[in-house]
Amino acid sequence: MTRGRLIVLEGIDGSGTTTQTERLVEHLRQQGRTAIATREPSAGPIGRLVREVLLGQHRMSRGASIDGRTMALLFAADRVDHLQREVEPLLAAGAVVVSDRYLMSSMAYQAEEADREWVALLARGVRPPDLTILLDIPVEVAAQRRLLAGRAEERYDADSYLGRVADNYRRLALADPSAVILDGSAARDQVTAAIVAAVQARLASPATP
């Protein structure tokens, strides 16, 4: 059986990764492929805890936020659990797994509140994606999208923080030969078409061992 592929969509909150993940999976299914959408933080037990922390729950004494090092560890633990529980079995079965965020998000987000080299060490040995697509978008556009969607404010939603995260994403994507940078602020259908083109090109090439 042919091993599946891991496709990852990355970008700051409000860049459209969730919407485009759903659209890409639907397109792949219409093409007759077995495609599964997933996400990080995952739907597993550690991922659910991470999402609660992002929404401001489980604070420290006197209402202090959980330390950035703890967050990096939680994201790293969720990723290992996510791979073992969901992603690797699907890949072994030949599916195309499309993840709304993955490895690059830790280096973009968690490396802003914990030592960068240490965060990178936590990712050592983790399966790399076959393709990472960065939806690059101005911070102010992403903020407006979150507002219009009525999303609850999360830990990393401050524009000043997301500005640094966006810079990290661009730097990381430019240094990654398996990454593609797309304009996430374009019309939704245009973004989808660009993503589909990038994915089809990757699926036509040999699979990563």
ROROGU-122084 format. One line per field, with one value per residue (C-alpha): x, y, z; residue in one letter. Coordinates in pm, 1 decimal. Example, Ala and Ser with C-alpha at 12.3 -4.5 7.8 and 13.67 -1.06 7.14 Angstrom:
X: c(1230.0  1367.0)
Y: c(-450.0  -106.0)
Z: c(780.0  714.0)
aa: c(A  S)
This chain:
X: c(0.0  124.5  199.8  -12.5  99.3  94.4  -4.4  4.7  -155.2  8.7  -58.2  -146.0  -490.4  -737.7  -530.5  -788.1  -611.3  -925.0  -1147.3  -887.9  -816.6  -1183.5  -1188.4  -874.8  -1003.0  -1331.0  -1145.6  -923.9  -1225.3  -1395.5  -1081.9  -1130.1  -859.9  -897.3  -840.4  -876.9  -873.8  -707.3  -562.1  -324.7  -397.7  -553.5  -886.3  -702.0  -680.9  -366.1  -496.1  -818.4  -616.4  -409.7  -724.4  -856.3  -530.1  -542.0  -883.7  -746.7  -839.5  -608.2  -424.8  -149.9  -181.1  -309.2  -440.0  -101.4  -87.1  81.1  451.2  566.2  793.5  497.1  302.7  586.7  592.8  216.0  220.4  510.4  334.2  12.2  200.0  351.5  13.2  -155.3  89.1  58.0  -315.4  -433.2  -186.1  52.9  -224.3  -395.4  -72.0  2.2  -341.9  -258.9  -465.7  -379.1  -383.8  -437.6  -345.8  -448.9  -107.7  180.9  555.1  614.1  354.6  563.3  868.1  653.7  446.9  614.3  963.9  837.4  780.4  1044.1  1404.9  1408.5  1675.3  1497.7  1165.7  1345.8  1493.5  1142.4  1062.3  1368.1  1278.5  916.4  791.8  825.9  530.9  543.0  430.3  376.1  165.5  195.4  -101.6  70.3  -162.3  -132.0  -195.3  -468.6  -658.4  -641.1  -767.3  -1065.0  -1150.7  -1144.9  -1367.9  -1620.8  -1625.1  -1705.3  -1413.8  -1326.4  -996.2  -711.3  -366.7  -177.4  -426.2  -253.6  -149.2  199.0  255.0  107.4  327.8  635.0  477.1  404.6  769.3  878.6  651.1  795.4  1153.1  1083.0  897.4  1168.6  1426.8  1217.6  1245.0  920.9  723.8  520.0  411.3  73.1  -118.2  -381.5  -551.7  -664.7  -1023.3  -1120.1  -1160.2  -830.4  -650.5  -813.8  -704.2  -345.1  -342.9  -486.5  -219.0  60.8  -81.9  -138.8  223.0  342.6  116.0  254.3  606.5  753.8  639.1  867.7  1013.3)
Y: c(0.0  350.5  557.3  869.2  1232.8  1492.5  1837.1  2127.0  2470.7  2732.7  3097.2  3340.3  3330.5  3463.6  3368.3  3115.5  2788.1  2622.1  2722.1  2625.7  2292.9  2201.4  2316.3  2126.6  1803.8  1838.6  1892.6  1588.2  1372.6  1486.8  1369.9  1024.3  1044.9  945.2  1278.0  1355.6  1695.8  1733.7  2014.6  2125.2  2166.4  1827.6  1683.4  1448.5  1490.5  1705.1  1914.5  1984.8  2103.7  2331.7  2489.3  2555.7  2728.2  2937.4  3063.7  3174.8  2878.7  2701.1  3015.9  3026.7  3187.1  3545.8  3499.2  3482.4  3314.6  2976.1  3008.8  3003.8  2705.4  2507.4  2601.5  2480.3  2148.6  2110.3  2175.4  1931.8  1663.0  1713.4  1676.2  1340.9  1220.1  1351.8  1165.7  837.8  853.6  983.2  1094.4  800.3  533.2  735.5  780.7  410.7  342.2  562.5  870.0  1231.3  1401.8  1779.2  1943.2  2290.7  2378.2  2155.0  2186.4  2532.1  2683.4  2595.5  2772.6  3071.1  3100.4  2922.4  3041.1  3393.2  3307.6  3037.6  2983.3  2929.0  2658.3  2469.3  2480.2  2348.6  2067.7  1961.0  1911.0  1697.7  1359.8  1451.6  1347.0  1640.3  1729.1  1645.6  1999.6  2309.8  2593.5  2927.6  3159.5  3494.6  3777.6  4127.0  4124.2  4386.0  4184.7  3874.9  4074.6  4202.1  3849.5  3723.8  4011.4  3947.3  3577.1  3657.4  3453.3  3456.6  3627.6  3381.7  3394.1  3493.0  3732.1  4063.5  4236.1  4310.6  3941.9  3822.2  4066.2  3889.7  3549.5  3647.6  3749.7  3415.4  3227.4  3403.3  3340.2  2973.6  2917.1  3081.8  2850.1  2536.5  2382.4  2189.8  2508.0  2734.1  3088.6  3206.2  3533.2  3450.9  3790.5  3713.1  3610.6  3276.8  3092.1  3229.6  3106.6  2764.7  2737.5  2825.2  2569.9  2298.0  2367.2  2340.3  2020.2  1855.0  1924.2  1765.1  1461.9  1402.5  1369.3  1068.7  1022.5  1102.0  777.0)
Z: c(0.0  -85.8  222.4  264.1  269.0  545.5  418.1  664.7  646.5  865.8  943.5  1221.5  1379.1  1124.3  819.4  700.8  778.5  916.8  625.4  366.4  537.2  500.7  139.3  46.9  202.7  14.9  -313.6  -257.5  -177.8  -496.3  -678.4  -529.6  -264.2  98.6  272.3  641.7  814.6  1151.5  1358.1  1629.0  1912.4  1847.6  1955.0  2191.5  2570.3  2569.1  2279.6  2466.0  2764.4  2539.9  2397.4  2746.3  2838.9  2520.3  2630.0  2966.3  3182.8  3433.4  3539.2  3799.4  4142.5  4143.3  3790.5  3616.9  3278.0  3243.0  3165.8  2802.9  2866.4  2994.5  2681.8  2459.4  2643.9  2616.9  2241.1  2194.8  2400.7  2206.9  1877.9  1975.9  2098.9  1784.7  1561.2  1749.6  1805.8  1467.4  1201.3  1168.7  1146.8  873.2  678.4  708.8  559.8  258.9  346.5  271.4  611.0  603.6  933.1  1041.1  1192.6  1294.0  1357.0  1213.9  1446.8  1752.4  1612.1  1514.1  1833.4  2125.3  2034.8  2111.1  2477.8  2537.4  2431.4  2055.0  2053.8  2331.5  2142.7  1834.5  2044.8  2147.1  1778.1  1705.0  1558.4  1487.5  1143.4  899.3  674.8  304.8  229.2  440.9  300.6  478.5  436.2  477.4  576.8  730.7  1105.1  1079.7  818.4  1037.2  1336.5  1136.8  1027.3  1386.9  1491.1  1214.7  1301.3  1664.0  1791.9  2159.3  2234.3  2290.8  2448.5  2133.3  1968.9  2047.9  1723.9  1860.7  1934.6  1605.9  1418.3  1552.7  1487.7  1126.4  1081.1  1227.1  989.7  684.7  795.0  864.4  537.4  330.3  489.0  434.2  84.8  142.9  224.5  -3.2  85.1  -45.2  -8.7  252.8  210.3  -146.3  -226.1  -68.8  -399.0  -525.6  -213.9  -248.3  -611.7  -520.8  -238.8  -463.6  -727.0  -469.7  -323.1  -660.8  -753.6  -429.9  -463.0  -810.9  -671.0  -484.8  -124.9  167.6  311.2)
aa: c(M  T  R  G  R  L  I  V  L  E  G  I  D  G  S  G  T  T  T  Q  T  E  R  L  V  E  H  L  R  Q  Q  G  R  T  A  I  A  T  R  E  P  S  A  G  P  I  G  R  L  V  R  E  V  L  L  G  Q  H  R  M  S  R  G  A  S  I  D  G  R  T  M  A  L  L  F  A  A  D  R  V  D  H  L  Q  R  E  V  E  P  L  L  A  A  G  A  V  V  V  S  D  R  Y  L  M  S  S  M  A  Y  Q  A  E  E  A  D  R  E  W  V  A  L  L  A  R  G  V  R  P  P  D  L  T  I  L  L  D  I  P  V  E  V  A  A  Q  R  R  L  L  A  G  R  A  E  E  R  Y  D  A  D  S  Y  L  G  R  V  A  D  N  Y  R  R  L  A  L  A  D  P  S  A  V  I  L  D  G  S  A  A  R  D  Q  V  T  A  A  I  V  A  A  V  Q  A  R  L  A  S  P  A  T  P)
